[in-house]
Amino acid sequence: MSKNNPKNNLGNHFEDFRLGQVLKHATPRTVTAGDQALYTALYGGRFALQSSDAFARDCGLPQAPVDDLLAFHVVFGKTVPDVSLNAVANLGYADGRFLAPVYPGDTLSSESEVVGLKENSNGKTGVVYVRSRGVNQRGEAVMEYTRWVMVRKGDENAPAPDAVVPELPAAVAPENLVVPEGLDFSKFDMAAAGSPHRWGDYAVGEKIDHGDAMTIEEAEHQLATRLYQNTARVHFNQHVESQGRFGRRIVYGGHVISLARGLTFNGLGNAVKIAAINAGTHAAPSFGGDTIYAWSEVLDRLEVPGRSDLGALRLRTVATKDRHCADFPLKAAGEDGKLRYDPAVVLDLDYTVLLPR
């Protein structure tokens, strides 16, 4: 790609961002039943609410919504050309809320506001914080979240902006969780859902080894990333990445999130609706050939105000590569005695789900 051709999109570098800047992202995307089918093929999701129109109607919805994370990835993918095309790494997520279901036929668009900037001490990169919002064709917000990403500087001599790091909540409060209009779990079909466990069957502090695993195939992770129209070069260009830090393409972190979510069905099969993403860290990169395992911990059991048919669980799901999770690996002390993520841990995700009471 020639840097001298103004028609090329070279993406924003750290010094191009300004606090309060609003980025309206290109390419609205109509989500189809075909997208949902391909998403299921990639991750093997078995949650009944997203699998069956009949089940969804029994739960008060007009039809099966697309998977919450499919909608998230589509909204996220819109932001990449403007926010993270020149990223070193996507660092984390916080304060994410799913505001309305997305159905086949809905068209999603995205915009982001820059809410924080902080140059790194090396003077070569900086961290950009954005609040992104996805809307449907009626202008209704379907989700919003904050993420922060390390972005290269195009000119290392460019002056550093004043450091601003936004204050973010540790978790989305129960009163701020959005239950989709009409959703009612009073007639939830436990047999059809495939799990006998209700909200009250889970205890705070309980840990679940999900047992199953999926190996990341090179072709599949690139196919998935293209499905979301995520254009980050680190996921595709082996010619360039062979000369980089790792010598190979990095798997889009959202691909690992979806793999881990799919694995949680074994133990959390009735957790059919994601309501919030409270925090998330990609602790280490993943690559084609890695085998992903997952385990979850119940961080909190939450009453949803005004609801007796459903409750919320705040979960921590940890994904590992090439390591079973029977001993629930998370952090380990290094030679200096400091706790750091176990080398096998690739994802530490804090999120909130809805399930029947």
Secondary structure, 3 states (H helix, E strand, C coil): CCCCCCCCCCCCCHHHCCCCCEEECCCCEECCHHHHHHHHHHHCCCCHHHHCHHHHHHCCCCCCCCCHHHHHHHHHHHHHHHHCCCEEEEEEEEEEEECCCCCCCCEEEEEEEEEEEEECCCCCEEEEEEEEEEECCCCCEEEEEEEEEEEECCCCCCCCCCCECCCCCCCCCHHHCCCCCCCCCCCCCHHHHCCCCCHHHCCCCCEEECCCCEECCHHHHHHHHHHCCCCCHHHCCHHHHCCCCCCCCCCCHHHHHHHHHHHCHHHHCCCCEEEEEEEEECCCCCCCCCEEEEEEEEEEEEECCCCCCEEEEEEEEEEEECCCCCCCCCEEECCCCCEEECCCEEEEEEEEEEEEC
